[in-house]
Amino acid sequence: MGLILLLCIALTLSFIPIRQAQAAVLYSSGFDNGQSTGWTSTSGTWSVVQDNGNYVYYQSSASEGRTSAGSDYWSDYSVEAKVKVENWNGSNRVYVAGRYLNGNNFYAASLYNSSGGTLEIRRKVNGSTTTIASKTNVGLSAGTWYTVKLEMSGSTLKMYVNGTLQLTASDSSLTAGAAGLVAYKAAAKFDDIVVSDSTAVSPSPSPTVTPSPTASPSPTPTATPTATPSQTPTATPTTTPQPGTLAQYNLTGFSEGNTGGGAILETDSRYKKVYNASDLAAALKKGSGVKVVEIMNDLDLGWNEIPSAAQVSPFSAHNSPLTHPVLISTGVSKITVDGFDGLTIFSANGATIKHAAFTFKRSSNIIIRNLEFDELWEWDESTKGNYDKNDWDFLTFEESSGIWVDHCTFNKAYDGVLDVKKGSNGVTVSWSVFKGDDQSANSWVTQQINAMEANPAAYPMYAYLRSSAIGLSKPDIIAIAAGQKKGHLIGSTEFASDNPALEVTLHHNYYQDMQDRMPRLRGGNVHAYNIVMDSAGAWAAKKKITPAMESALSGKGYKFFVTSNGAISTEDGAVLVEKSQIIDVGSPVRNNQTDPSDASYTGKIRVTDTIYSLDGSYFRGSSDTAGSPLAPVPAPVKPFSWNGFSSLPYSYAADDPAALKARLTAADGAGAGKLSWAKANWLLTTY
């Protein structure tokens, strides 16, 4: 009887609707740290001040004040804020706004001190404002806090005050936009702002109740991550997720069906929280049985900086650093994850891992999310700038299947950034950022250049660049070295028998100042959609090297230049690039890297509805558009077809490339540390 009871409880728990329990909070701001982080004001005088011991956001001028936060792609959601008008300054309005594109386009839940106090749902489109629903004689008062909520779901708009539904309207003029606050000639304070997916449960309507003042604001309760049942979620084909909903972050692409380590409880023995290298070594040791690894804080994993207890499998010493002063001290580790079936590695806070290269071998159902990888590059004197010695890549996958890398950030690396080799398939890389060095005063590249500048005699290649024979300045060298040379090598060996098995989907990734391989494919299939190749910085740096410099460097055998390639398909591989944006890439689409006259080295590559700009020129179209700058080079074009199937085995929704860069660089865009949501969400694959 006891066993039956336990089974019943377990079955009941396994069908708890996880999504509703986690409330789908897209953004929240309580100003508790005294900062208005995330908010951008365009008019008025905004500041964070104290109100009865609480920090609040204050618009104090007698002119119109506007500020906004979030993503222009948010669509169906609610925005709620506590609002207190300090001074109406006449008959004026204060708004909690949604689908806010700019000061001339938004919806608003309005408090208006006219006609005995008026509530309104208002629409402003192209600068013209219309009241589309209103209620008078509700008794609004200055100096009183009200909780105001605007909910938008399709064309349905609702206004709540103090948890009570007051107004409903219908309008389809605006479909998406950020959250906003507007004080029209009134001085007003705002606090505890919460933006939620509007699929969350709304308060029960009671339209006959007028708003009553609330007490001074108390912090809105923060959702505590609830225990997730030990049920492995199964991926379903993506339909068409709307911008602004969590569904846009669903797992799709070739890795669809990947379950990772499953949504298991933190109390499960297979769930390991990692605070240091020893914890990580134990969790990733072959046969450990661990399913979920949560990285709790930043990890410095260089071979010389981890304790001896961690210097065991899966850790090993990587190639020894030769030039970067930090890496010479810390060393570099290689971490080999072998033989895992079902493993999720994530951080809830976007933790950073440094001085280590991960290789996954003979593994399946692997998920890596919300992590940043950094400090794995050094200046290459030993191969004269060819970068052929150290073989440091942040992530490499070999003989593996079912891989999802999502919402990660990859900084500059010595070799590649994320490579897929030896027939690995079922790979999706999504919502991630790949970038070069930012060239700041203490950046990773700047530290390296400073070390060589202090002792140029020890670095012959660097000394030659600085000599009168070449004449590059220190800032020039930093700028040229800042870009990341290689992105994704998919298939490491020419004509390898397992190359046809390679399958990779790249979507919603932002490549900043990458010089090559976005991706570079040998055989197999790659589908890239909604990616941005933004190489404006690298393209500008390329122009610093004159033909005379190139000739002099070549004479010495030095390789110091900026490559400018985009997507590359070779050896009969199939690459489809859709609805993407390519900025300042000299050779955006290539189909042969070895011998254009030998068709066996030529790949199939097609581009559709993609925006391409170079030195101010602009083109939007496809690779087969007449006169297209996206036509593949340098070999004769092979007709496009997938290898092994006639159409993609999954469905997906692609965004308009015109707004893609803004989307990926938004507060909830690509990269680690961008999403503030319940921790358990990182263990799910659909929302």
C-alpha positions as CSV (number, residue, x, y, z in Angstrom):
1,M,0.0,0.0,0.0
2,G,2.9,2.4,0.9
3,L,4.6,1.7,-2.5
4,I,1.3,2.4,-4.4
5,L,0.9,5.7,-2.5
6,L,4.5,6.8,-3.3
7,L,4.0,5.9,-7.0
8,C,0.8,8.0,-7.1
9,I,2.6,11.0,-5.5
10,A,5.5,10.7,-8.0
11,L,3.1,10.5,-11.0
12,T,1.2,13.5,-9.7
13,L,4.4,15.5,-9.3
14,S,5.6,14.6,-12.8
15,F,2.6,16.3,-14.4
16,I,2.9,19.6,-12.5
17,P,2.8,22.3,-15.3
18,I,6.3,23.6,-14.9
19,R,5.8,26.6,-17.1
20,Q,3.0,28.2,-15.1
21,A,4.8,27.5,-11.8
22,Q,7.8,29.5,-13.0
23,A,5.7,32.6,-14.1
24,A,7.9,33.4,-17.1
25,V,9.4,36.6,-15.8
26,L,11.1,38.3,-18.7
27,Y,12.6,41.2,-16.8
28,S,12.4,42.8,-13.3
29,S,13.8,46.0,-11.8
30,G,13.5,47.1,-8.2
31,F,16.3,49.7,-8.1
32,D,17.4,48.2,-4.8
33,N,21.1,48.7,-5.6
34,G,20.5,52.4,-6.2
35,Q,21.0,52.0,-10.0
36,S,18.7,52.2,-13.0
37,T,20.6,49.5,-14.9
38,G,18.8,48.5,-18.1
39,W,16.8,51.7,-18.5
40,T,17.4,54.2,-21.2
41,S,15.8,57.6,-20.8
42,T,15.3,59.8,-23.9
43,S,13.7,62.8,-22.3
44,G,13.0,64.3,-18.9
45,T,15.1,64.1,-15.8
46,W,15.4,60.5,-14.4
47,S,17.3,59.4,-11.3
48,V,17.2,56.8,-8.6
49,V,16.2,58.4,-5.2
50,Q,15.0,57.1,-1.8
51,D,11.4,57.1,-0.8
52,N,10.7,56.1,2.8
53,G,14.0,54.1,2.8
54,N,13.3,52.4,-0.6
55,Y,15.1,53.2,-3.8
56,V,12.7,54.3,-6.5
57,Y,13.0,55.6,-10.1
58,Y,12.0,59.3,-10.2
59,Q,11.1,61.6,-13.1
60,S,11.3,65.1,-11.6
61,S,11.0,67.6,-14.5
62,A,7.9,69.4,-15.6
63,S,8.4,68.4,-19.2
64,E,7.6,65.0,-20.7
65,G,9.9,62.2,-19.3
66,R,10.3,58.9,-21.2
67,T,12.4,55.9,-20.5
68,S,12.4,52.3,-21.6
69,A,14.0,48.9,-21.0
70,G,14.0,45.5,-22.6
71,S,13.6,44.2,-26.1
72,D,11.9,45.6,-29.2
73,Y,11.0,41.9,-29.9
74,W,8.8,41.5,-26.8
75,S,5.3,40.9,-28.1
76,D,2.7,39.2,-25.8
77,Y,3.6,40.2,-22.3
78,S,2.5,42.3,-19.3
79,V,4.4,45.2,-17.7
80,E,3.5,46.1,-14.1
81,A,4.9,48.9,-11.9
82,K,4.1,50.7,-8.7
83,V,3.4,54.3,-9.5
84,K,3.2,57.4,-7.3
85,V,2.6,60.9,-8.7
86,E,4.4,63.5,-6.6
87,N,3.0,66.4,-8.5
88,W,0.5,66.4,-11.3
89,N,1.6,69.9,-12.4
90,G,-1.9,70.6,-13.7
91,S,-4.1,68.1,-15.5
92,N,-1.5,65.6,-16.8
93,R,-0.9,61.8,-17.3
94,V,1.5,59.1,-16.1
95,Y,1.9,56.0,-18.2
96,V,3.1,52.4,-17.8
97,A,3.8,51.6,-21.4
98,G,4.2,48.4,-23.5
99,R,5.2,47.6,-27.0
100,Y,7.3,50.7,-26.7
101,L,9.3,51.4,-29.8
102,N,10.1,55.0,-29.3
103,G,8.4,58.2,-27.9
104,N,6.0,58.2,-30.9
105,N,4.9,54.5,-30.8
106,F,3.6,52.6,-27.8
107,Y,0.6,51.4,-25.8
108,A,0.0,52.8,-22.3
109,A,-2.0,52.2,-19.1
110,S,-2.6,55.8,-18.1
111,L,-3.4,57.5,-14.8
112,Y,-5.0,60.9,-15.6
113,N,-6.1,63.5,-13.0
114,S,-9.1,64.7,-14.9
115,S,-12.9,64.0,-14.5
116,G,-12.5,62.9,-10.9
117,G,-9.5,60.7,-11.8
118,T,-9.4,58.8,-15.0
119,L,-7.9,55.4,-16.0
120,E,-7.1,55.0,-19.7
121,I,-5.7,52.6,-22.2
122,R,-4.0,54.7,-24.8
123,R,-2.3,54.2,-28.2
124,K,0.4,56.4,-29.7
125,V,1.2,55.6,-33.3
126,N,3.4,57.7,-35.5
127,G,3.1,60.5,-32.9
128,S,-0.7,60.5,-32.9
129,T,-2.3,59.6,-29.5
130,T,-5.8,58.0,-29.1
131,T,-7.6,56.9,-26.0
132,I,-9.2,53.6,-26.8
133,A,-10.7,52.8,-23.4
134,S,-11.4,54.9,-20.3
135,K,-13.0,55.0,-16.9
136,T,-13.7,58.2,-14.9
137,N,-14.3,59.2,-11.3
138,V,-11.9,56.7,-9.8
139,G,-10.4,59.1,-7.3
140,L,-6.7,59.3,-8.1
141,S,-4.5,61.1,-5.6
142,A,-1.0,62.6,-5.6
143,G,1.3,61.0,-3.1
144,T,-0.4,57.6,-3.3
145,W,1.1,54.4,-4.6
146,Y,-0.9,52.5,-7.2
147,T,0.1,49.2,-8.8
148,V,-0.5,49.6,-12.5
149,K,-0.3,46.7,-15.0
150,L,-0.7,46.8,-18.8
151,E,-1.3,43.3,-20.3
152,M,-0.9,42.7,-24.1
153,S,-1.9,39.5,-25.8
154,G,-2.4,39.7,-29.5
155,S,-4.8,42.6,-30.2
156,T,-6.2,42.4,-26.6
157,L,-5.1,45.0,-24.2
158,K,-6.0,45.0,-20.5
159,M,-5.3,47.5,-17.7
160,Y,-5.2,46.4,-14.0
161,V,-4.9,48.7,-11.0
162,N,-4.0,47.2,-7.6
163,G,-4.6,43.7,-9.0
164,T,-8.1,44.4,-10.3
165,L,-9.0,44.4,-14.0
166,Q,-10.3,47.9,-14.9
167,L,-10.3,48.3,-18.7
168,T,-10.2,46.0,-21.8
169,A,-9.6,47.2,-25.3
170,S,-8.7,45.8,-28.7
171,D,-6.1,47.2,-31.1
172,S,-3.6,45.7,-33.6
173,S,-1.5,48.8,-34.5
174,L,1.6,47.6,-32.6
175,T,2.7,44.1,-32.3
176,A,6.0,44.2,-30.4
177,G,8.2,46.5,-28.4
178,A,10.0,47.1,-25.0
179,A,8.6,48.3,-21.7
180,G,8.4,52.0,-21.0
181,L,7.6,54.6,-18.4
182,V,6.3,58.0,-19.3
183,A,5.4,61.0,-17.1
184,Y,3.8,63.7,-19.2
185,K,4.6,67.0,-17.4
186,A,4.1,65.3,-14.1
187,A,6.6,64.4,-11.5
188,A,6.3,60.7,-10.7
189,K,8.1,57.8,-8.9
190,F,8.2,54.2,-10.1
191,D,9.2,51.0,-8.4
192,D,9.1,47.2,-8.6
193,I,8.7,46.8,-12.3
194,V,8.0,43.3,-13.5
195,V,7.7,42.2,-17.2
196,S,6.1,38.8,-17.6
197,D,5.1,36.6,-20.4
198,S,1.3,37.2,-20.8
199,T,0.6,33.5,-20.9
200,A,1.1,33.6,-17.1
201,V,-2.0,33.5,-15.0
202,S,-3.7,37.0,-14.8
203,P,-5.7,38.3,-11.8
204,S,-9.4,37.5,-11.8
205,P,-11.4,40.3,-13.3
206,S,-13.6,42.4,-11.1
207,P,-14.6,45.4,-13.2
208,T,-16.9,47.0,-10.8
209,V,-14.3,47.7,-8.1
210,T,-12.6,51.1,-8.2
211,P,-8.9,51.3,-7.4
212,S,-7.9,51.9,-3.8
213,P,-4.6,53.3,-2.7
214,T,-1.9,50.9,-1.6
215,A,0.6,51.4,1.1
216,S,4.1,52.6,0.3
217,P,5.8,50.0,-2.0
218,S,7.2,46.9,-0.7
219,P,9.5,44.9,-2.9
220,T,7.6,42.6,-5.3
221,P,8.2,39.0,-4.2
222,T,10.9,37.4,-6.4
223,A,9.9,34.0,-7.7
224,T,12.0,31.4,-6.0
225,P,13.0,28.5,-8.3
226,T,10.7,25.7,-7.5
227,A,11.9,22.1,-7.4
228,T,11.5,20.6,-10.8
229,P,10.3,17.0,-11.0
230,S,12.8,14.4,-12.0
231,Q,11.2,14.1,-15.4
232,T,13.3,14.2,-18.6
233,P,11.7,16.7,-21.0
234,T,11.2,15.7,-24.5
235,A,11.7,18.1,-27.4
236,T,8.9,18.7,-29.9
237,P,9.2,20.3,-33.3
238,T,9.3,24.0,-33.1
239,T,6.2,25.8,-34.6
240,T,6.4,29.6,-34.8
241,P,7.4,31.1,-31.5
242,Q,6.4,34.7,-31.2
243,P,9.1,37.3,-30.4
244,G,9.0,38.2,-26.7
245,T,8.0,34.8,-25.5
246,L,10.1,32.2,-23.9
247,A,9.2,29.8,-26.8
248,Q,11.8,31.7,-28.9
249,Y,14.5,30.0,-26.8
250,N,13.2,26.4,-27.5
251,L,15.8,23.9,-28.6
252,T,15.5,23.5,-32.4
253,G,17.7,22.4,-35.2
254,F,19.6,19.2,-35.7
255,S,19.9,18.8,-31.9
256,E,16.1,18.6,-31.5
257,G,15.2,15.7,-29.2
258,N,18.4,16.2,-27.1
259,T,17.3,15.9,-23.4
260,G,20.7,16.6,-21.8
261,G,20.8,15.5,-18.2
262,G,17.1,16.1,-17.7
263,A,15.2,18.3,-15.3
264,I,16.3,16.7,-12.1
265,L,16.0,18.0,-8.5
266,E,19.0,19.7,-6.9
267,T,18.7,17.1,-4.1
268,D,19.3,14.3,-6.6
269,S,22.7,12.7,-6.2
270,R,23.2,13.1,-9.9
271,Y,23.0,16.9,-9.6
272,K,26.4,18.4,-8.7
273,K,27.1,22.0,-7.8
274,V,30.7,23.0,-8.8
275,Y,32.6,25.6,-6.9
276,N,36.2,24.7,-7.9
277,A,38.4,22.6,-10.1
278,S,38.3,19.6,-7.8
279,D,34.5,19.6,-7.9
280,L,34.5,19.8,-11.7
281,A,37.0,17.0,-11.9
282,A,34.9,14.7,-9.8
283,A,31.7,15.6,-11.7
284,L,33.2,15.1,-15.2
285,K,35.2,11.9,-14.4
286,K,34.2,9.1,-16.7
287,G,31.6,6.9,-15.1
288,S,30.7,9.5,-12.4
289,G,27.0,9.1,-13.1
290,V,26.5,12.9,-12.9
291,K,23.7,14.3,-15.1
292,V,23.6,18.0,-14.2
293,V,26.6,20.2,-13.4
294,E,25.8,23.6,-12.1
295,I,28.8,26.0,-12.3
296,M,28.3,28.2,-9.2
297,N,31.0,30.8,-9.8
298,D,33.8,31.8,-12.1
299,L,36.4,29.1,-12.5
300,D,40.2,29.6,-13.2
301,L,41.2,26.2,-14.5
302,G,44.8,26.6,-15.7
303,W,47.0,23.6,-15.0
304,N,49.3,25.6,-12.7
305,E,46.5,27.2,-10.8
306,I,44.4,24.1,-9.9
307,P,45.2,22.0,-6.9
308,S,47.0,18.7,-7.3
309,A,43.8,16.9,-6.3
310,A,42.3,18.2,-9.5
311,Q,45.2,17.3,-11.7
312,V,43.7,13.9,-12.6
313,S,41.4,12.7,-15.3
314,P,39.5,14.3,-16.9
315,F,42.1,17.1,-16.5
316,S,45.4,17.1,-18.2
317,A,48.1,19.6,-19.0
318,H,47.7,21.3,-22.4
319,N,50.4,22.7,-24.6
320,S,52.6,25.1,-22.5
321,P,52.1,28.8,-23.1
322,L,55.1,30.7,-24.4
323,T,54.3,34.4,-24.6
324,H,51.2,35.6,-22.7
325,P,52.4,36.7,-19.2
326,V,49.2,35.5,-17.5
327,L,49.1,32.1,-19.2
328,I,52.8,31.4,-18.5
329,S,51.9,31.7,-14.9
330,T,48.5,29.8,-14.9
331,G,49.2,27.2,-17.5
332,V,46.4,25.8,-19.7
333,S,44.3,22.6,-18.9
334,K,42.7,20.2,-21.3
335,I,39.4,18.7,-20.0
336,T,38.3,15.5,-21.8
337,V,34.7,14.6,-21.2
338,D,34.4,11.0,-22.4
339,G,31.5,8.5,-22.6
340,F,28.7,10.6,-21.2
341,D,25.1,10.0,-22.3
342,G,22.9,12.7,-20.9
343,L,24.7,15.7,-19.3
344,T,23.8,19.3,-18.8
345,I,26.5,21.9,-17.8
346,F,25.2,25.3,-17.0
347,S,25.4,28.4,-14.8
348,A,22.5,30.3,-13.5
349,N,24.5,33.6,-13.5
350,G,26.6,33.4,-16.6
351,A,29.8,32.3,-14.9
352,T,33.2,32.5,-16.7
353,I,35.6,29.6,-17.3
354,K,39.2,30.6,-18.0
355,H,42.4,28.9,-19.2
356,A,40.9,25.6,-20.2
357,A,39.9,23.7,-23.4
358,F,37.1,21.2,-23.3
359,T,37.0,18.1,-25.6
360,F,33.8,16.0,-25.6
361,K,34.4,12.5,-27.0
362,R,32.0,9.6,-27.6
363,S,29.2,11.3,-25.8
364,S,25.5,12.0,-26.5
365,N,22.7,14.3,-25.2
366,I,25.1,17.0,-24.1
367,I,23.8,20.5,-23.2
368,I,26.0,23.5,-22.3
369,R,24.3,26.8,-21.4
370,N,24.9,30.2,-20.0
371,L,28.6,30.0,-19.7
372,E,31.4,32.4,-20.8
373,F,34.8,31.1,-22.0
374,D,37.8,33.4,-21.8
375,E,41.6,33.9,-21.7
376,L,42.8,31.1,-24.1
377,W,44.9,33.2,-26.6
378,E,48.5,34.2,-26.8
379,W,50.8,35.9,-29.4
380,D,52.4,33.3,-31.8
381,E,56.1,33.8,-32.3
382,S,56.9,30.1,-32.6
383,T,55.1,29.6,-35.9
384,K,55.6,33.2,-37.0
385,G,51.9,34.1,-36.7
386,N,50.5,30.9,-38.3
387,Y,48.9,29.8,-35.0
388,D,49.6,26.1,-35.6
389,K,51.3,25.1,-32.4
390,N,49.0,25.2,-29.4
391,D,45.7,23.8,-30.6
392,W,43.7,25.6,-27.9
393,D,39.9,25.6,-28.7
394,F,37.3,26.4,-26.1
395,L,35.0,23.5,-27.2
396,T,35.6,20.5,-29.4
397,F,33.2,17.7,-30.1
398,E,34.4,14.4,-31.5
399,E,32.4,11.2,-32.3
400,S,29.5,12.6,-30.4
401,S,25.8,13.2,-31.1
402,G,23.1,15.4,-29.7
403,I,24.9,18.6,-28.7
404,W,23.2,21.9,-27.7
405,V,25.4,24.9,-26.9
406,D,23.1,27.8,-26.0
407,H,23.4,31.3,-24.6
408,C,27.2,31.1,-24.2
409,T,29.9,33.8,-24.8
410,F,33.2,32.9,-26.4
411,N,36.1,35.3,-26.3
412,K,39.3,35.3,-28.4
413,A,41.1,31.9,-28.6
414,Y,44.4,30.8,-30.0
415,D,43.0,28.4,-32.5
416,G,39.2,27.8,-33.1
417,V,36.4,28.7,-30.9
418,L,34.0,25.8,-31.2
419,D,34.8,22.9,-33.6
420,V,32.8,19.8,-34.6
421,K,34.9,16.8,-35.7
422,K,34.9,13.1,-36.4
423,G,31.4,12.7,-37.7
424,S,29.7,14.4,-34.7
425,N,26.1,15.2,-35.5
426,G,22.8,16.5,-34.1
427,V,24.5,19.7,-33.1
428,T,22.8,23.1,-32.4
429,V,24.6,26.2,-31.4
430,S,22.1,29.0,-30.6
431,W,21.8,32.5,-29.0
432,S,25.6,32.7,-28.5
433,V,28.2,35.4,-28.9
434,F,31.6,34.9,-30.5
435,K,33.9,37.9,-30.3
436,G,37.4,39.2,-30.6
437,D,39.2,41.4,-28.1
438,D,37.7,44.8,-27.1
439,Q,41.2,46.5,-27.2
440,S,40.6,48.2,-23.8
441,A,43.4,49.4,-21.6
442,N,43.7,46.1,-19.7
443,S,42.2,43.7,-22.3
444,W,43.7,40.3,-22.9
445,V,45.4,41.3,-26.1
446,T,46.6,44.6,-24.6
447,Q,48.2,42.8,-21.7
448,Q,50.1,40.6,-24.3
449,I,51.2,43.6,-26.4
450,N,52.3,45.5,-23.3
451,A,54.5,42.6,-22.3
452,M,56.2,42.5,-25.7
453,E,56.5,46.3,-25.9
454,A,58.5,46.2,-22.7
455,N,61.0,43.7,-24.1
456,P,60.8,43.7,-28.0
457,A,64.2,41.9,-28.4
458,A,62.6,38.7,-27.0
459,Y,59.9,38.8,-29.7
460,P,61.5,39.0,-33.2
461,M,58.2,39.1,-35.1
462,Y,56.8,41.8,-32.9
463,A,60.0,43.8,-33.0
464,Y,59.9,43.7,-36.8
465,L,56.3,45.0,-36.9
466,R,57.4,47.9,-34.7
467,S,60.6,48.6,-36.7
468,S,60.9,51.2,-39.4
469,A,60.7,48.4,-42.0
470,I,57.0,48.0,-41.2
471,G,56.2,50.9,-39.0
472,L,53.1,49.8,-37.2
473,S,52.3,51.5,-33.9
474,K,51.4,49.7,-30.8
475,P,47.6,50.6,-31.1
476,D,47.8,49.4,-34.8
477,I,49.1,46.0,-33.7
478,I,46.5,45.7,-31.0
479,A,43.7,46.5,-33.5
480,I,45.0,44.0,-36.1
481,A,45.5,41.3,-33.4
482,A,42.2,41.9,-31.8
483,G,39.9,39.9,-34.1
484,Q,39.3,36.1,-33.7
485,K,41.0,34.3,-36.6
486,K,38.9,31.1,-36.7
487,G,35.3,30.3,-35.8
488,H,33.9,26.8,-36.5
489,L,35.8,24.1,-38.2
490,I,33.3,21.3,-39.0
491,G,35.2,18.3,-40.2
492,S,38.9,18.4,-39.4
493,T,40.3,16.0,-41.9
494,E,40.1,16.1,-45.7
495,F,37.6,13.6,-47.2
496,A,37.3,11.7,-43.9
497,S,34.9,8.8,-44.2
498,D,32.8,10.2,-41.3
499,N,32.5,13.7,-42.7
500,P,29.1,13.0,-44.4
501,A,27.6,12.4,-40.9
502,L,28.4,16.0,-39.8
503,E,25.2,18.0,-38.9
504,V,25.1,21.4,-37.3
505,T,22.5,24.1,-36.9
506,L,23.7,27.7,-36.1
507,H,21.0,30.2,-35.2
508,H,20.7,33.5,-33.5
509,N,24.4,33.8,-33.0
510,Y,26.4,37.1,-33.1
511,Y,29.9,36.9,-34.5
512,Q,31.8,40.1,-33.8
513,D,35.1,40.6,-35.5
514,M,35.5,37.0,-36.5
515,Q,37.8,36.6,-39.5
516,D,37.0,33.2,-40.9
517,R,34.9,30.0,-40.6
518,M,31.4,31.1,-39.9
519,P,31.4,28.1,-40.5
520,R,33.9,26.2,-42.5
521,L,32.4,22.8,-43.5
522,R,33.9,19.6,-45.0
523,G,31.1,17.3,-46.1
524,G,27.9,16.9,-44.2
525,N,25.2,19.6,-43.6
526,V,25.1,23.0,-41.9
527,H,22.0,25.2,-41.6
528,A,22.7,28.7,-40.5
529,Y,19.8,31.1,-40.0
530,N,19.4,34.4,-38.2
531,I,23.1,34.8,-37.6
532,V,25.0,38.1,-37.7
533,M,28.6,38.3,-39.0
534,D,29.7,41.7,-37.9
535,S,33.3,42.2,-38.8
536,A,33.4,46.0,-39.0
537,G,36.3,46.3,-36.6
538,A,38.3,43.6,-38.2
539,W,37.7,45.1,-41.7
540,A,38.9,48.5,-40.5
541,A,42.0,46.9,-39.0
542,K,42.7,45.0,-42.2
543,K,43.2,48.4,-44.0
544,K,46.1,49.3,-41.6
545,I,48.3,46.8,-43.5
546,T,49.5,48.2,-46.8
547,P,50.6,46.2,-49.8
548,A,54.2,47.2,-49.1
549,M,53.9,45.9,-45.5
550,E,52.4,42.6,-46.8
551,S,55.4,42.2,-49.1
552,A,58.0,42.9,-46.4
553,L,56.3,40.6,-44.0
554,S,56.0,37.8,-46.5
555,G,59.7,38.1,-47.2
556,K,60.4,37.4,-43.6
557,G,58.0,34.5,-43.5
558,Y,55.7,36.3,-41.0
559,K,52.0,36.0,-41.2
560,F,50.4,39.1,-39.7
561,F,47.2,40.0,-41.5
562,V,43.4,40.0,-41.2
563,T,41.5,37.3,-43.0
564,S,38.0,38.3,-44.2
565,N,35.9,35.1,-44.9
566,G,32.4,34.3,-43.9
567,A,30.5,31.0,-44.5
568,I,32.5,28.3,-46.4
569,S,31.4,24.9,-47.8
570,T,33.9,22.5,-49.2
571,E,34.2,18.8,-50.2
572,D,30.6,18.5,-51.3
573,G,29.3,19.8,-47.9
574,A,25.9,21.6,-47.9
575,V,25.6,25.0,-46.2
576,L,22.4,27.0,-46.2
577,V,22.5,30.6,-44.8
578,E,19.1,32.1,-44.3
579,K,17.8,35.5,-43.2
580,S,21.1,36.6,-41.8
581,Q,23.2,39.8,-41.8
582,I,26.8,40.1,-43.0
583,I,28.7,43.3,-42.2
584,D,32.1,44.1,-43.7
585,V,33.2,40.7,-44.7
586,G,35.4,40.7,-47.8
587,S,34.6,37.2,-49.0
588,P,31.2,36.4,-47.4
589,V,30.5,33.1,-49.3
590,R,33.1,30.6,-50.4
591,N,32.8,27.2,-51.9
592,N,36.4,26.0,-52.2
593,Q,39.5,26.5,-50.1
594,T,42.0,24.2,-51.9
595,D,41.7,24.0,-55.7
596,P,38.9,25.7,-57.5
597,S,39.6,23.6,-60.6
598,D,39.0,20.4,-58.7
599,A,35.3,19.9,-58.1
600,S,35.9,17.3,-55.4
601,Y,37.1,20.2,-53.1
602,T,34.0,22.3,-53.9
603,G,31.0,22.5,-51.6
604,K,27.4,23.4,-52.1
605,I,26.4,26.7,-50.5
606,R,23.3,28.8,-50.8
607,V,22.2,32.1,-49.2
608,T,18.6,33.4,-49.0
609,D,17.1,36.7,-47.9
610,T,20.3,38.0,-46.3
611,I,21.5,41.6,-45.8
612,Y,25.1,42.3,-46.9
613,S,27.0,45.5,-46.5
614,L,30.6,46.4,-47.2
615,D,32.2,49.9,-47.0
616,G,28.8,51.5,-47.0
617,S,27.2,49.5,-49.8
618,Y,23.9,47.6,-49.1
619,F,22.4,44.5,-50.6
620,R,19.5,42.4,-49.5
621,G,18.8,39.2,-51.4
622,S,20.0,35.7,-52.2
623,S,23.1,34.1,-53.6
624,D,21.3,33.5,-56.9
625,T,19.9,37.0,-57.3
626,A,21.3,38.6,-60.5
627,G,24.5,40.4,-59.7
628,S,24.5,39.2,-56.1
629,P,27.6,39.9,-54.0
630,L,26.7,36.7,-52.1
631,A,27.3,34.4,-55.1
632,P,29.8,31.7,-54.0
633,V,33.5,32.0,-55.0
634,P,36.0,30.9,-56.2
635,A,34.9,27.7,-57.8
636,P,32.0,27.0,-60.3
637,V,28.8,26.8,-58.3
638,K,27.3,23.4,-57.5
639,P,23.5,23.2,-57.4
640,F,22.4,23.2,-53.8
641,S,20.9,20.1,-52.2
642,W,21.1,18.5,-48.7
643,N,23.2,15.5,-48.2
644,G,21.1,12.5,-47.1
645,F,17.7,14.1,-47.1
646,S,15.6,16.3,-49.4
647,S,14.4,18.8,-46.7
648,L,15.4,19.8,-43.2
649,P,14.1,17.3,-40.6
650,Y,12.9,20.0,-38.3
651,S,10.7,23.1,-38.3
652,Y,11.9,26.5,-37.2
653,A,10.9,30.2,-37.2
654,A,13.2,32.8,-38.7
655,D,13.2,36.5,-37.9
656,D,13.5,39.4,-40.3
657,P,17.2,40.1,-40.8
658,A,16.6,43.9,-40.8
659,A,16.2,43.9,-37.0
660,L,18.5,41.0,-36.3
661,K,21.6,42.8,-34.9
662,A,19.4,44.9,-32.5
663,R,17.7,41.7,-31.4
664,L,20.9,39.8,-30.7
665,T,22.6,42.7,-28.9
666,A,19.5,43.5,-26.8
667,A,19.3,43.0,-23.0
668,D,17.7,39.6,-23.5
669,G,19.7,38.8,-26.6
670,A,22.6,36.4,-27.4
671,G,25.3,35.5,-25.0
672,A,25.8,34.4,-21.4
673,G,24.3,36.3,-18.5
674,K,21.4,37.7,-20.5
675,L,18.4,35.9,-19.2
676,S,17.1,36.4,-15.7
677,W,14.7,33.6,-15.1
678,A,14.1,30.7,-12.8
679,K,17.2,28.5,-12.6
680,A,15.2,25.4,-13.4
681,N,14.6,26.8,-16.9
682,W,18.2,26.1,-17.9
683,L,17.4,22.3,-17.5
684,L,14.5,22.5,-19.9
685,T,14.5,22.4,-23.7
686,T,11.0,23.7,-24.5
687,Y,9.0,26.5,-22.8
